[in-house]
Amino acid sequence: MKSINEIQPSRRAFLGLTLGGLATAAAVRPASAQRVQTKARIVIIGAGAAGTSLANRLVGRLDGAEITILDPSTEHLYQPGLSLVAAGLKPASYTQSNTADWLSKGITLIPEAAAAIDPVAKTVSTSGAQTFAYDFLVVAPGLVLDHDAIEGFSLDLVGTNGIGALYPGAQYAAKTWEAASKFTEDGGVGIFTRPATEMKCAGAPLKHAFLIEDIATRTAGAGKHEMHYASNNNSLFGLPIVSEKVRMLFEDRGITPQYSHVLKAIEPGRKIATFATPEGDTEMGYDYLHVISPQRAPDVVRQSGLSWADKWTDQGWVEVDQQTLRHLRYPEVFALGDVAGVPKGKTAASVKWQVPVVEDHLIAAIEGREGNAVYDGYTSCPLMTRVGRAMLVEFDYHNNLTPSFPGIIAPLEELWISWLMEEVALKATYNAMLRGKA
Ligand SMILES: Cc1cc2nc3c(=O)[nH]c(=O)nc-3n(C[C@H](O)[C@H](O)[C@H](O)COP(=O)(O)OP(=O)(O)OC[C@H]3O[C@@H](n4cnc5c(N)ncnc54)[C@H](O)[C@@H]3O)c2cc1C
Protein backbone atom coordinates (compact mmCIF):
# COMPACT_ATOMS: atom_id res chain seq x y z
CA MET A 1 0.00 0.00 0.00
CA LYS A 2 1.11 3.50 -0.74
CA SER A 3 1.46 5.85 2.23
CA ILE A 4 -0.71 8.95 2.18
CA ASN A 5 2.53 10.91 2.21
CA GLU A 6 3.28 9.49 -1.23
CA ILE A 7 0.02 10.64 -2.76
CA GLN A 8 0.25 14.12 -1.26
CA PRO A 9 3.16 16.47 -0.76
CA SER A 10 4.88 16.21 2.58
CA ARG A 11 3.49 17.82 5.71
CA ARG A 12 6.47 20.09 5.53
CA ALA A 13 5.46 21.30 2.09
CA PHE A 14 1.89 21.75 3.23
CA LEU A 15 2.77 23.78 6.26
CA GLY A 16 5.21 25.77 4.17
CA LEU A 17 2.37 26.63 1.83
CA THR A 18 0.19 27.52 4.76
CA LEU A 19 2.70 29.87 6.22
CA GLY A 20 3.51 31.27 2.81
CA GLY A 21 -0.12 32.03 2.05
CA LEU A 22 -3.08 29.86 1.26
CA ALA A 23 -3.56 31.13 -2.25
CA THR A 24 -1.46 28.30 -3.56
CA ALA A 25 -2.94 25.63 -1.33
CA ALA A 26 -5.00 24.13 -4.16
CA ALA A 27 -1.72 22.89 -5.55
CA VAL A 28 -1.63 20.19 -2.87
CA ARG A 29 -4.55 18.27 -4.45
CA PRO A 30 -3.43 14.85 -5.68
CA ALA A 31 -2.04 15.20 -9.19
CA SER A 32 -4.09 12.19 -10.27
CA ALA A 33 -7.42 13.78 -9.25
CA GLN A 34 -10.04 13.37 -12.00
CA ARG A 35 -13.80 13.73 -11.86
CA VAL A 36 -15.47 10.35 -11.69
CA GLN A 37 -18.96 9.88 -13.17
CA THR A 38 -21.31 8.26 -10.66
CA LYS A 39 -24.83 8.28 -9.28
CA ALA A 40 -23.63 7.13 -5.84
CA ARG A 41 -25.62 8.34 -2.86
CA ILE A 42 -23.17 9.45 -0.18
CA VAL A 43 -24.45 10.43 3.24
CA ILE A 44 -22.10 12.18 5.66
CA ILE A 45 -23.11 12.52 9.32
CA GLY A 46 -21.62 15.70 10.79
CA ALA A 47 -20.47 18.92 9.10
CA GLY A 48 -17.58 19.53 11.47
CA ALA A 49 -13.90 19.48 10.62
CA ALA A 50 -13.99 16.02 9.05
CA GLY A 51 -17.39 15.93 7.35
CA THR A 52 -17.05 19.37 5.76
CA SER A 53 -13.54 18.72 4.49
CA LEU A 54 -14.50 15.38 2.95
CA ALA A 55 -17.72 16.70 1.37
CA ASN A 56 -15.83 19.57 -0.29
CA ARG A 57 -13.16 17.23 -1.63
CA LEU A 58 -15.71 14.71 -2.94
CA VAL A 59 -17.71 17.33 -4.78
CA GLY A 60 -14.54 18.22 -6.66
CA ARG A 61 -13.79 14.59 -7.53
CA LEU A 62 -17.23 13.22 -8.38
CA ASP A 63 -19.66 14.14 -11.14
CA GLY A 64 -23.32 13.21 -10.59
CA ALA A 65 -23.01 11.92 -7.01
CA GLU A 66 -25.70 12.81 -4.45
CA ILE A 67 -23.72 14.17 -1.50
CA THR A 68 -25.90 14.76 1.56
CA ILE A 69 -24.50 16.06 4.82
CA LEU A 70 -26.51 16.04 8.05
CA ASP A 71 -25.83 18.47 10.88
CA PRO A 72 -28.30 20.14 13.25
CA SER A 73 -25.83 22.86 14.23
CA THR A 74 -25.92 26.11 12.26
CA GLU A 75 -22.62 27.07 13.88
CA HIS A 76 -19.26 25.65 12.92
CA LEU A 77 -16.89 25.61 15.89
CA TYR A 78 -13.13 26.02 15.37
CA GLN A 79 -12.28 24.06 18.51
CA PRO A 80 -8.51 24.57 18.65
CA GLY A 81 -9.28 28.26 19.25
CA LEU A 82 -11.12 27.45 22.50
CA SER A 83 -7.83 27.20 24.40
CA LEU A 84 -6.99 30.77 23.38
CA VAL A 85 -10.48 32.03 24.33
CA ALA A 86 -10.22 30.36 27.76
CA ALA A 87 -6.94 32.19 28.38
CA GLY A 88 -8.38 35.57 27.44
CA LEU A 89 -6.26 35.74 24.27
CA LYS A 90 -9.09 35.66 21.70
CA PRO A 91 -12.80 36.54 21.80
CA ALA A 92 -15.39 33.76 21.59
CA SER A 93 -16.26 34.88 18.04
CA TYR A 94 -12.78 33.75 16.91
CA THR A 95 -14.06 30.17 17.00
CA GLN A 96 -17.49 30.66 15.45
CA SER A 97 -18.69 30.63 11.83
CA ASN A 98 -21.71 29.42 9.85
CA THR A 99 -21.81 25.73 9.00
CA ALA A 100 -23.47 26.33 5.63
CA ASP A 101 -20.85 28.87 4.52
CA TRP A 102 -18.15 26.20 4.33
CA LEU A 103 -20.04 23.85 2.00
CA SER A 104 -19.53 24.04 -1.77
CA LYS A 105 -22.33 23.97 -4.33
CA GLY A 106 -23.39 20.43 -5.09
CA ILE A 107 -23.57 19.39 -1.42
CA THR A 108 -27.01 19.16 0.19
CA LEU A 109 -26.99 20.23 3.85
CA ILE A 110 -29.85 18.80 5.91
CA PRO A 111 -30.01 20.81 9.17
CA GLU A 112 -31.14 17.81 11.22
CA ALA A 113 -29.39 15.30 13.45
CA ALA A 114 -28.89 11.70 12.41
CA ALA A 115 -31.21 9.91 14.83
CA ALA A 116 -30.82 6.29 13.74
CA ILE A 117 -28.44 4.38 11.47
CA ASP A 118 -29.41 1.02 9.99
CA PRO A 119 -26.23 -0.37 8.44
CA VAL A 120 -28.04 -3.46 7.15
CA ALA A 121 -30.82 -1.55 5.34
CA LYS A 122 -28.22 1.19 4.53
CA THR A 123 -30.37 4.04 5.75
CA VAL A 124 -30.02 7.01 8.10
CA SER A 125 -33.11 8.54 9.74
CA THR A 126 -33.07 12.07 11.05
CA SER A 127 -34.49 14.03 13.97
CA GLY A 128 -36.90 15.55 11.42
CA ALA A 129 -38.23 12.07 10.52
CA GLN A 130 -36.59 11.96 7.10
CA THR A 131 -34.88 8.77 5.92
CA PHE A 132 -31.91 8.74 3.57
CA ALA A 133 -30.78 5.62 1.77
CA TYR A 134 -27.07 5.50 1.04
CA ASP A 135 -24.55 3.63 -1.06
CA PHE A 136 -21.75 5.01 1.13
CA LEU A 137 -21.97 6.36 4.65
CA VAL A 138 -19.33 8.49 6.37
CA VAL A 139 -19.82 8.74 10.13
CA ALA A 140 -18.27 12.00 11.40
CA PRO A 141 -20.42 13.42 14.23
CA GLY A 142 -17.46 14.06 16.55
CA LEU A 143 -17.98 13.09 20.18
CA VAL A 144 -20.15 14.05 23.13
CA LEU A 145 -19.11 15.27 26.57
CA ASP A 146 -20.74 13.22 29.32
CA HIS A 147 -21.26 15.95 31.94
CA ASP A 148 -23.66 13.78 33.97
CA ALA A 149 -20.79 11.42 34.74
CA ILE A 150 -19.40 14.04 37.16
CA GLU A 151 -21.73 14.25 40.11
CA GLY A 152 -22.70 17.81 40.99
CA PHE A 153 -21.43 19.28 37.71
CA SER A 154 -23.60 20.95 35.08
CA LEU A 155 -22.86 23.47 32.35
CA ASP A 156 -24.72 26.30 34.08
CA LEU A 157 -21.98 26.24 36.75
CA VAL A 158 -19.25 27.20 34.28
CA GLY A 159 -17.92 30.65 35.09
CA THR A 160 -19.32 30.56 38.65
CA ASN A 161 -17.81 29.36 41.93
CA GLY A 162 -14.35 29.09 40.38
CA ILE A 163 -15.40 26.50 37.80
CA GLY A 164 -14.09 26.44 34.24
CA ALA A 165 -14.84 24.05 31.36
CA LEU A 166 -13.47 25.10 28.00
CA TYR A 167 -14.45 22.03 25.94
CA PRO A 168 -18.23 22.51 25.54
CA GLY A 169 -18.04 25.52 23.21
CA ALA A 170 -17.27 29.19 22.64
CA GLN A 171 -19.50 30.68 25.33
CA TYR A 172 -18.19 28.19 27.91
CA ALA A 173 -14.59 28.93 26.96
CA ALA A 174 -15.30 32.64 27.51
CA LYS A 175 -16.93 31.89 30.89
CA THR A 176 -13.95 29.71 31.74
CA TRP A 177 -11.70 32.74 31.27
CA GLU A 178 -13.97 34.72 33.64
CA ALA A 179 -13.37 32.14 36.38
CA ALA A 180 -9.71 31.57 35.51
CA SER A 181 -8.85 35.28 35.34
CA LYS A 182 -10.25 35.79 38.83
CA PHE A 183 -7.95 33.00 40.00
CA THR A 184 -4.94 34.56 38.22
CA GLU A 185 -5.60 37.83 40.07
CA ASP A 186 -6.65 36.57 43.51
CA GLY A 187 -4.42 33.48 43.82
CA GLY A 188 -5.35 30.29 45.66
CA VAL A 189 -5.51 26.62 44.69
CA GLY A 190 -6.07 25.71 41.03
CA ILE A 191 -6.84 22.15 39.91
CA PHE A 192 -6.70 21.12 36.26
CA THR A 193 -8.30 17.82 35.25
CA ARG A 194 -8.67 15.45 32.33
CA PRO A 195 -11.06 12.51 31.92
CA ALA A 196 -10.17 8.83 31.99
CA THR A 197 -11.76 8.17 28.59
CA GLU A 198 -10.16 8.76 25.20
CA MET A 199 -10.31 12.47 24.52
CA LYS A 200 -9.91 14.98 21.72
CA CYS A 201 -6.70 16.99 21.79
CA ALA A 202 -5.15 15.46 24.88
CA GLY A 203 -2.80 18.44 24.93
CA ALA A 204 -5.61 20.92 25.63
CA PRO A 205 -5.85 20.22 29.41
CA LEU A 206 -2.10 20.76 29.67
CA LYS A 207 -2.22 23.93 27.57
CA HIS A 208 -4.85 25.39 29.88
CA ALA A 209 -2.78 24.60 32.98
CA PHE A 210 0.40 26.08 31.47
CA LEU A 211 -1.27 29.25 30.18
CA ILE A 212 -3.14 29.97 33.40
CA GLU A 213 0.05 29.39 35.44
CA ASP A 214 1.93 31.78 33.17
CA ILE A 215 -0.74 34.47 33.34
CA ALA A 216 -1.18 34.00 37.11
CA THR A 217 2.55 34.42 37.72
CA ARG A 218 2.67 37.56 35.57
CA THR A 219 -0.50 39.00 37.14
CA ALA A 220 -0.29 38.29 40.85
CA GLY A 221 3.39 37.37 41.05
CA ALA A 222 5.01 34.11 42.12
CA GLY A 223 3.96 32.34 45.31
CA LYS A 224 0.28 33.26 45.37
CA HIS A 225 -0.90 30.17 43.50
CA GLU A 226 -0.83 26.47 44.27
CA MET A 227 -1.50 24.45 41.15
CA HIS A 228 -2.28 20.76 40.65
CA TYR A 229 -2.68 18.73 37.45
CA ALA A 230 -4.89 15.67 37.98
CA SER A 231 -3.90 13.01 35.47
CA ASN A 232 -6.06 9.94 34.82
CA ASN A 233 -3.11 7.54 35.01
CA ASN A 234 0.56 7.55 35.94
CA SER A 235 1.73 9.73 33.08
CA LEU A 236 1.06 13.26 31.84
CA PHE A 237 0.85 12.54 28.10
CA GLY A 238 0.44 9.42 25.95
CA LEU A 239 4.01 9.60 24.59
CA PRO A 240 6.58 8.80 27.31
CA ILE A 241 9.14 11.32 26.02
CA VAL A 242 6.56 14.12 25.97
CA SER A 243 5.20 13.05 29.36
CA GLU A 244 8.69 13.35 30.85
CA LYS A 245 9.20 16.77 29.26
CA VAL A 246 5.87 17.97 30.69
CA ARG A 247 6.84 16.58 34.11
CA MET A 248 10.06 18.59 34.03
CA LEU A 249 8.24 21.74 32.95
CA PHE A 250 5.65 21.23 35.71
CA GLU A 251 8.47 20.87 38.23
CA ASP A 252 10.03 24.15 37.06
CA ARG A 253 6.70 25.93 37.14
CA GLY A 254 5.47 24.59 40.47
CA ILE A 255 2.55 22.60 39.06
CA THR A 256 2.13 19.41 41.10
CA PRO A 257 1.09 16.29 39.19
CA GLN A 258 -1.61 14.24 40.95
CA TYR A 259 -1.33 10.89 39.18
CA SER A 260 -4.33 8.54 38.83
CA HIS A 261 -6.77 11.18 40.05
CA VAL A 262 -10.03 11.07 38.09
CA LEU A 263 -12.61 13.74 38.87
CA LYS A 264 -15.88 12.09 39.93
CA ALA A 265 -17.83 14.75 41.87
CA ILE A 266 -17.83 18.40 42.82
CA GLU A 267 -19.53 20.42 45.52
CA PRO A 268 -19.57 23.92 44.03
CA GLY A 269 -20.85 25.58 47.22
CA ARG A 270 -17.99 24.20 49.34
CA LYS A 271 -15.49 24.27 46.44
CA ILE A 272 -14.56 20.64 47.01
CA ALA A 273 -13.64 18.21 44.22
CA THR A 274 -13.69 14.44 44.76
CA PHE A 275 -11.28 12.26 42.83
CA ALA A 276 -11.29 8.50 42.35
CA THR A 277 -7.78 7.18 43.02
CA PRO A 278 -6.36 3.65 43.33
CA GLU A 279 -6.39 4.20 47.14
CA GLY A 280 -10.04 5.23 47.16
CA ASP A 281 -11.82 8.57 46.89
CA THR A 282 -10.00 11.69 47.95
CA GLU A 283 -11.24 15.27 48.36
CA MET A 284 -9.37 18.41 47.36
CA GLY A 285 -10.40 22.01 47.95
CA TYR A 286 -10.01 24.49 45.09
CA ASP A 287 -10.37 28.14 44.18
CA TYR A 288 -10.30 27.31 40.47
CA LEU A 289 -11.24 23.93 38.97
CA HIS A 290 -11.00 23.12 35.27
CA VAL A 291 -13.40 20.33 34.34
CA ILE A 292 -13.18 18.16 31.22
CA SER A 293 -16.01 15.67 31.14
CA PRO A 294 -15.62 12.06 29.93
CA GLN A 295 -15.94 11.73 26.15
CA ARG A 296 -17.96 9.19 24.19
CA ALA A 297 -19.40 8.54 20.73
CA PRO A 298 -22.86 10.09 20.28
CA ASP A 299 -25.80 7.82 21.15
CA VAL A 300 -26.84 7.50 17.52
CA VAL A 301 -23.51 5.79 16.87
CA ARG A 302 -23.49 3.71 20.04
CA GLN A 303 -26.96 2.37 19.19
CA SER A 304 -26.19 1.67 15.52
CA GLY A 305 -24.20 -1.55 15.89
CA LEU A 306 -21.21 0.18 14.27
CA SER A 307 -19.13 0.46 17.46
CA TRP A 308 -16.38 -1.88 18.59
CA ALA A 309 -17.89 -4.70 20.67
CA ASP A 310 -14.68 -5.57 22.51
CA LYS A 311 -12.81 -2.26 22.86
CA TRP A 312 -13.77 1.05 24.40
CA THR A 313 -17.12 -0.52 25.31
CA ASP A 314 -18.06 2.40 27.59
CA GLN A 315 -17.20 4.89 24.82
CA GLY A 316 -18.54 3.36 21.59
CA TRP A 317 -16.00 4.47 18.97
CA VAL A 318 -16.67 3.13 15.45
CA GLU A 319 -15.04 -0.19 14.53
CA VAL A 320 -12.78 0.74 11.63
CA ASP A 321 -9.51 -0.45 10.15
CA GLN A 322 -6.90 1.88 11.58
CA GLN A 323 -5.12 2.40 8.26
CA THR A 324 -8.12 2.87 5.94
CA LEU A 325 -10.81 4.08 8.40
CA ARG A 326 -13.19 1.67 6.68
CA HIS A 327 -15.69 -0.25 8.80
CA LEU A 328 -14.56 -3.80 9.46
CA ARG A 329 -18.02 -5.31 9.00
CA TYR A 330 -19.78 -2.85 6.65
CA PRO A 331 -17.35 -1.93 3.82
CA GLU A 332 -19.56 0.90 2.51
CA VAL A 333 -19.22 2.66 5.89
CA PHE A 334 -16.27 4.85 6.93
CA ALA A 335 -15.65 6.82 10.13
CA LEU A 336 -13.67 10.02 10.30
CA GLY A 337 -12.43 12.31 13.03
CA ASP A 338 -13.07 12.02 16.73
CA VAL A 339 -15.64 9.20 16.45
CA ALA A 340 -13.27 6.79 14.66
CA GLY A 341 -12.20 3.85 16.81
CA VAL A 342 -8.46 4.15 16.23
CA PRO A 343 -5.75 4.33 18.89
CA LYS A 344 -4.68 7.91 18.12
CA GLY A 345 -5.96 10.81 16.07
CA LYS A 346 -8.59 12.83 17.90
CA THR A 347 -7.27 16.14 16.58
CA ALA A 348 -8.08 18.40 13.65
CA ALA A 349 -4.53 17.82 12.44
CA SER A 350 -5.31 14.09 12.27
CA VAL A 351 -8.50 14.86 10.33
CA LYS A 352 -6.39 16.61 7.71
CA TRP A 353 -4.52 13.33 7.09
CA GLN A 354 -7.54 11.05 7.49
CA VAL A 355 -9.82 12.77 4.98
CA PRO A 356 -7.72 12.07 1.84
CA VAL A 357 -7.49 8.42 2.91
CA VAL A 358 -11.27 8.03 3.08
CA GLU A 359 -11.61 10.01 -0.16
CA ASP A 360 -9.21 7.60 -1.86
CA HIS A 361 -10.94 4.42 -0.66
CA LEU A 362 -14.44 5.72 -1.25
CA ILE A 363 -13.70 6.79 -4.83
CA ALA A 364 -11.87 3.54 -5.48
CA ALA A 365 -14.96 1.64 -4.27
CA ILE A 366 -17.16 3.67 -6.63
CA GLU A 367 -14.81 2.71 -9.45
CA GLY A 368 -14.84 -0.93 -8.38
CA ARG A 369 -11.19 -1.12 -7.37
CA GLU A 370 -9.17 -1.09 -4.15
CA GLY A 371 -7.83 2.17 -2.75
CA ASN A 372 -4.26 2.33 -1.55
CA ALA A 373 -3.97 5.33 0.80
CA VAL A 374 -2.95 4.74 4.41
CA TYR A 375 -3.49 6.77 7.58
CA ASP A 376 -0.46 6.34 9.82
CA GLY A 377 -2.00 7.76 13.00
CA TYR A 378 -0.56 11.24 12.48
CA THR A 379 -1.62 13.41 15.41
CA SER A 380 -0.37 16.84 16.25
CA CYS A 381 -0.74 19.37 18.96
CA PRO A 382 1.04 22.68 19.32
CA LEU A 383 1.41 22.39 23.09
CA MET A 384 1.34 25.97 24.37
CA THR A 385 3.51 26.23 27.48
CA ARG A 386 3.43 30.01 27.97
CA VAL A 387 1.89 32.96 26.21
CA GLY A 388 4.26 33.18 23.24
CA ARG A 389 5.86 29.72 23.62
CA ALA A 390 4.79 26.25 22.46
CA MET A 391 6.16 22.81 21.59
CA LEU A 392 5.03 21.42 18.24
CA VAL A 393 4.43 17.80 19.18
CA GLU A 394 3.64 15.47 16.26
CA PHE A 395 3.51 11.67 16.38
CA ASP A 396 2.04 8.54 14.80
CA TYR A 397 0.44 5.25 15.85
CA HIS A 398 3.82 3.89 16.94
CA ASN A 399 4.61 6.86 19.21
CA ASN A 400 7.29 7.98 16.77
CA LEU A 401 7.79 11.73 16.83
CA THR A 402 7.11 12.90 13.26
CA PRO A 403 8.35 16.49 13.11
CA SER A 404 7.27 18.50 10.07
CA PHE A 405 10.39 20.62 10.23
CA PRO A 406 13.20 18.24 11.28
CA GLY A 407 16.34 20.16 12.08
CA ILE A 408 14.44 23.46 12.14
CA ILE A 409 11.75 23.10 14.80
CA ALA A 410 12.68 20.75 17.62
CA PRO A 411 9.45 19.13 18.86
CA LEU A 412 10.33 19.29 22.55
CA GLU A 413 11.62 22.85 22.68
CA GLU A 414 9.44 25.74 23.76
CA LEU A 415 9.61 28.04 20.74
CA TRP A 416 7.99 31.23 19.50
CA ILE A 417 7.65 29.74 16.00
CA SER A 418 5.65 26.81 17.43
CA TRP A 419 3.41 29.32 19.23
CA LEU A 420 2.79 31.03 15.88
CA MET A 421 1.75 27.64 14.49
CA GLU A 422 -1.06 27.51 17.04
CA GLU A 423 -1.95 31.18 17.16
CA VAL A 424 -1.72 32.05 13.48
CA ALA A 425 -1.03 29.18 11.10
CA LEU A 426 -3.34 26.56 12.57
CA LYS A 427 -6.57 28.41 11.83
CA ALA A 428 -5.53 29.20 8.27
CA THR A 429 -4.54 25.57 7.78
CA TYR A 430 -7.79 24.40 9.33
CA ASN A 431 -9.85 26.68 7.08
CA ALA A 432 -8.03 25.46 3.98
CA MET A 433 -8.72 21.90 5.11
CA LEU A 434 -12.42 22.66 5.56
CA ARG A 435 -12.57 23.98 2.01
CA GLY A 436 -11.05 20.71 0.83
CA LYS A 437 -7.99 22.52 -0.42
CA ALA A 438 -5.46 20.97 1.91
C1 LIG B 1 -10.45 22.61 23.61
C2 LIG B 1 -10.03 21.93 22.35
C3 LIG B 1 -8.78 22.20 21.83
C4 LIG B 1 -8.38 21.57 20.67
N1 LIG B 1 -7.13 21.86 20.18
C5 LIG B 1 -6.72 21.29 19.03
C6 LIG B 1 -5.45 21.63 18.46
O1 LIG B 1 -4.71 22.47 18.97
N2 LIG B 1 -5.08 21.02 17.33
C7 LIG B 1 -5.87 20.10 16.71
O2 LIG B 1 -5.49 19.59 15.66
N3 LIG B 1 -7.08 19.73 17.22
C8 LIG B 1 -7.52 20.32 18.36
N4 LIG B 1 -8.75 19.98 18.89
C9 LIG B 1 -9.49 18.83 18.36
C10 LIG B 1 -10.28 19.08 17.07
O3 LIG B 1 -11.03 20.27 17.16
C11 LIG B 1 -11.20 17.90 16.80
O4 LIG B 1 -10.41 16.73 16.84
C12 LIG B 1 -11.87 18.01 15.45
O5 LIG B 1 -12.76 19.09 15.44
C13 LIG B 1 -12.63 16.72 15.13
O6 LIG B 1 -13.38 16.86 13.97
P1 LIG B 1 -14.74 16.05 13.79
O7 LIG B 1 -15.27 16.44 12.46
O8 LIG B 1 -14.54 14.62 14.10
O9 LIG B 1 -15.70 16.60 14.93
P2 LIG B 1 -16.29 18.06 15.08
O10 LIG B 1 -15.40 19.05 14.44
O11 LIG B 1 -16.60 18.19 16.53
O12 LIG B 1 -17.64 18.04 14.25
C14 LIG B 1 -18.71 17.15 14.53
C15 LIG B 1 -19.96 17.71 13.87
O13 LIG B 1 -20.98 16.71 13.93
C16 LIG B 1 -22.21 17.31 14.30
N5 LIG B 1 -23.08 16.30 14.90
C17 LIG B 1 -23.06 15.82 16.17
N6 LIG B 1 -24.01 14.89 16.33
C18 LIG B 1 -24.63 14.76 15.13
C19 LIG B 1 -25.71 13.97 14.66
N7 LIG B 1 -26.33 13.07 15.45
N8 LIG B 1 -26.10 14.11 13.38
C20 LIG B 1 -25.49 14.99 12.55
N9 LIG B 1 -24.45 15.78 12.94
C21 LIG B 1 -24.03 15.65 14.23
C22 LIG B 1 -21.80 18.44 15.22
O14 LIG B 1 -22.81 19.45 15.26
C23 LIG B 1 -20.51 18.94 14.59
O15 LIG B 1 -20.74 19.97 13.65
C24 LIG B 1 -9.22 20.63 20.02
C25 LIG B 1 -10.49 20.39 20.55
C26 LIG B 1 -10.90 21.03 21.70
C27 LIG B 1 -12.28 20.77 22.24
The ligand as an ORCA input file, in Angstrom:
! r2SCAN-3c Opt
* xyz 0 1
  C     -10.447     22.607     23.611
  C     -10.026     21.926     22.354
  C      -8.779     22.195     21.825
  C      -8.376     21.565     20.670
  N      -7.135     21.865     20.176
  C      -6.715     21.290     19.027
  C      -5.451     21.633     18.462
  O      -4.712     22.467     18.973
  N      -5.078     21.017     17.326
  C      -5.872     20.105     16.713
  O      -5.486     19.592     15.664
  N      -7.080     19.735     17.224
  C      -7.521     20.322     18.359
  N      -8.750     19.985     18.888
  C      -9.493     18.827     18.355
  C     -10.281     19.085     17.071
  O     -11.028     20.273     17.159
  C     -11.195     17.899     16.795
  O     -10.411     16.726     16.835
  C     -11.875     18.007     15.447
  O     -12.757     19.092     15.440
  C     -12.629     16.718     15.129
  O     -13.376     16.857     13.970
  P     -14.741     16.046     13.787
  O     -15.270     16.443     12.463
  O     -14.538     14.624     14.095
  O     -15.697     16.602     14.931
  P     -16.290     18.063     15.083
  O     -15.403     19.054     14.443
  O     -16.603     18.194     16.528
  O     -17.643     18.036     14.254
  C     -18.709     17.154     14.534
  C     -19.962     17.709     13.869
  O     -20.977     16.714     13.928
  C     -22.212     17.309     14.296
  N     -23.076     16.302     14.901
  C     -23.055     15.824     16.170
  N     -24.011     14.890     16.329
  C     -24.631     14.762     15.133
  C     -25.708     13.966     14.659
  N     -26.328     13.066     15.446
  N     -26.102     14.115     13.380
  C     -25.486     14.993     12.554
  N     -24.451     15.777     12.943
  C     -24.029     15.653     14.225
  C     -21.803     18.442     15.225
  O     -22.813     19.452     15.257
  C     -20.509     18.939     14.592
  O     -20.743     19.970     13.651
  C      -9.220     20.631     20.022
  C     -10.492     20.394     20.552
  C     -10.899     21.033     21.700
  C     -12.279     20.769     22.239
*
